[in-house]
Amino acid sequence: MTNPPVTDLSAAPLFIMEQLPRATPATLRPFIYAICLANGGVTASDVVTAAHSFFSPLDNKLYDENEEGARTCLEILAEALLIAMVDGNELRYNPEKQLFVMATASRARWLSIATTLNSALPAHFIVDLQA
């Protein structure tokens, strides 16, 4: 038995919105790139604020209970991804500003991302490259 053809597409946007994907490092990384290029640095809360409406409500539920309080899956994933990007030399942590900023060690990667997106590099990154 086959489904009848859909003739009324008025419910299509609702169906699409009900099927929001779960957050993964691969789907969250572009938000980090965009924020770094726009602001020059990123925090985990910046990533969560920018990305929360693009992912499943399951990613926004409170799970992890620790001394700082409950956190969502998206917050946990954003923090872990930022740390992994520091370990991979894509980002470095600036303790003065409490930001993750682009690492000049990955200048070829950042230049490629900026060129692909037709974006400008932040001024501090250009200064770091010239130093």
C-alpha positions in Angstrom: 0.0 0.0 0.0 1.4 3.4 -1.0 0.8 6.7 0.5 -1.5 9.0 -1.4 0.2 12.0 -3.1 0.4 15.1 -1.1 -1.6 17.9 -2.6 -1.8 20.3 0.3 1.7 21.6 1.2 0.6 24.1 3.8 1.8 21.7 6.5 5.2 21.2 4.9 7.1 23.9 6.9 5.7 22.6 10.1 6.9 19.1 9.2 10.3 20.4 8.5 10.6 22.3 11.7 9.5 19.2 13.7 12.4 17.3 12.2 15.3 19.5 13.5 18.6 17.6 13.6 20.6 16.8 16.7 23.7 18.8 17.3 27.0 17.2 16.4 30.5 18.6 16.2 30.2 18.7 12.4 27.0 20.8 12.6 28.1 23.1 15.4 31.6 23.9 13.9 30.3 26.3 11.2 28.7 28.5 14.0 32.1 28.8 15.6 33.7 29.7 12.4 31.1 32.4 11.6 31.3 33.9 15.1 35.1 34.0 15.1 35.2 35.7 11.7 32.5 38.2 12.7 33.6 39.0 16.3 37.2 37.9 16.4 36.5 35.5 19.3 33.9 33.2 20.6 32.7 31.8 23.9 30.6 28.6 24.5 27.6 30.8 25.3 28.0 32.7 22.0 27.8 29.3 20.2 24.7 28.2 22.1 22.9 31.5 21.6 23.6 31.4 17.9 22.8 27.7 17.3 20.0 26.7 19.7 17.1 27.3 17.4 18.7 25.2 14.6 18.8 22.0 16.6 16.4 19.5 18.2 14.7 20.5 21.4 16.5 17.5 23.0 19.7 19.4 22.7 18.3 22.3 24.7 17.0 20.2 27.6 18.9 20.4 30.9 20.9 17.3 31.6 24.3 17.7 33.3 24.0 18.6 37.0 27.3 19.8 38.5 28.5 22.4 40.9 27.8 25.2 38.4 24.2 24.0 37.8 22.4 22.2 35.1 23.7 22.5 31.5 22.2 21.5 28.2 23.6 19.0 25.7 24.3 22.0 23.4 26.3 23.8 26.1 28.3 20.6 26.9 29.0 20.0 23.2 30.0 23.6 22.5 32.5 23.6 25.4 33.9 20.3 24.3 34.2 21.4 20.7 36.0 24.6 21.6 38.5 22.6 23.7 39.0 20.2 20.9 39.6 23.0 18.5 42.3 24.4 20.9 43.9 20.9 21.0 43.8 20.9 17.2 45.5 24.3 17.1 42.5 25.9 15.3 41.8 28.2 18.3 43.7 29.5 21.3 42.3 30.6 24.6 42.8 34.3 25.5 42.5 34.4 29.3 42.5 38.2 29.4 39.3 38.5 27.4 38.0 35.0 28.3 37.6 34.2 24.6 38.6 31.5 22.3 40.3 33.3 19.3 41.7 32.1 16.0 45.1 30.5 16.3 47.7 31.7 13.8 49.1 28.2 13.7 46.1 27.3 11.6 46.4 30.4 9.3 46.0 28.4 6.1 42.7 26.9 7.4 41.3 30.3 8.6 42.4 31.9 5.3 40.6 29.1 3.4 37.4 29.5 5.5 37.4 33.3 5.1 38.0 33.0 1.3 35.3 30.4 0.9 32.8 32.6 2.8 34.0 35.8 1.1 34.5 37.1 4.6 37.1 39.5 6.2 39.6 38.3 8.8 39.5 40.0 12.2 42.0 42.8 12.7 43.8 41.1 15.6 44.4 38.0 13.4 45.9 40.1 10.6 48.2 41.8 13.2 49.2 38.4 14.6 50.0 37.2 11.1 52.3 40.1 10.5 54.1 39.7 13.8 
